[in-house]
Amino acid sequence: MLILRILASGSGWNRMIQMTHVSKTYPNQVCALSDITLEIPAGQFAFIVGPSGSGKTTLLRILFGAERPTSGEAVVNGFTISPQGVGRVHQLRRNMGIVFQDAKLLLDRTVSGNVALTLEVTGQFGREVKRKVVEALTEVGLKGRENDSILSLSAGEQQRVTIARALVHQPPLLLLDEPTGNLDSEMTTDVMAVFSHVHQKGTTVVFATHNTDLVRRYPYREIQILAGREDRSETGGERGPGD
Amino acid sequence: MRGNWFLNLGTICIIAISILIFSAFSLIAFNLTSLLKVWEDKIEIIAYLKGKTPPNELDALLKSTRLITGIETVKYISSSDAMAFMETKLGKQKNLLEGIQPDVLPSSLEIQLKKEYRNSAKIKEVISQLQQFPQVDEIQYGREWVETFSGLVHSVRLVQIILGGLLLAAMTFIIANTLQGTISSRREEIEVMHLVGASPAFVQVPFYIEGLIQGFLGAGLAMMSLFFLFKVFFAYMAPSVREWLLRMPISFLPPETIAWFLSGGMVLGIFGSFIASIKILRYSG
């Protein structure tokens, strides 16, 4: 883990994500991605923008090892994802945080129980976990709600718990798949503030969305995906600290 | 064993029923084998001799007989000894033998075998050697009894093995399916664990432990049920049959066999969990 972090932040390696000629065709012959080649430097905030069905989710699923590319390869934080798969998916995921549109929370656990899960799966228990959970919940504005049941929270609050769960282990990479899709504009602004804050601390953020209005409000890089291909004419935006 | 108690209970009951059927056959086979051993211990050979054997020839015969492999002791029973034995057996009715000369009864050799020779296969080896002696007329050892009973025990053992194999396959299939239900009911939890980077072992081991506990409880339940049925069998049978059976060496399964069944249940539970988990616990999104 330490070696990977050094590689990621050290000399000669400042690319958090590198996709080289990545294509994905599903068994039913639907082509979700076609020859995608892109690079996201460590510390950058990048929007993956495109309409529904354009392949954003497939792209993200390849990045966290849930899908294998049909051809080409992706290197994420030092882990190679090729058509043969990825060696240790769990190690790859321990180095990232993932947030979806739906919260994906465990209803039989409390707020802190859900957030702590990320640390528990790596064998961490006890006081240190408690401290980190409170820290993550403070970051998303849910301090004091540690012992609440998930069902007692609003949709926006549930999404914040998911974000806290994705951030609690301070991953170098955050993958977001339409995380604001179920939130109203006020909640979206709040949640975006959390992501911006995390980004300012050096975390690489990859945010897939179809909401172009949202994207325009932030000065971050845009990667346009249209029908499974990267539309290079509209790629632009800021460069993160890793550049 | 969090969550679905109904599914867990169902799995335990299925394991218990399967092991109960198999262990019932094992109990029958175990007791038949004990009976066979007792009867085999009582096996002796009686070699009837032709006419009157002169004393010097008799000594040589006894010496040669004792040299046969598998024979423990040889006792000569003369015609007079046989008559005396019959009189003792007849008791008050011994007057039935009045006027009968002891010579009517043939003299014989009463042969005790070494323990390892008290079975139908080994007895035949000894008998074939005894038949070589010209003084020997006829040999008796209750062959039919031993062979029939031995055949019965072998049949029960065969049924036990075949049934065991079939039940094992059926049990694995049923347990795997039931556990698949249990695992499926926690699919979301597994998905979230995979998402946050849980190692395959972190996700799978609790299911294996669950399978192990279910297997242990199922096997334990089966052993208790079998013991209960064993007691009920004796309690509700006709007194005359019970008295006859109580004279036999009939007993419940020995502790080491019970331990084997409990361990078998646990192995079965883990194996069932493993089969059930192959598909569902595969690492994915």
Interface residues (C-beta under 8 A of the other chain):
Chain A: R61 F64 G65 A66 E67 V89 H90 Q91 L92 R93 R94 N95 I98 K104 L105 L106 D108 L117 T118 V121 T122 R165
Chain B: R2 E188 E189 E191 V192 M193 H194 L195 V196 G197 A198 S199 P200 F202 Y283 S284 G285
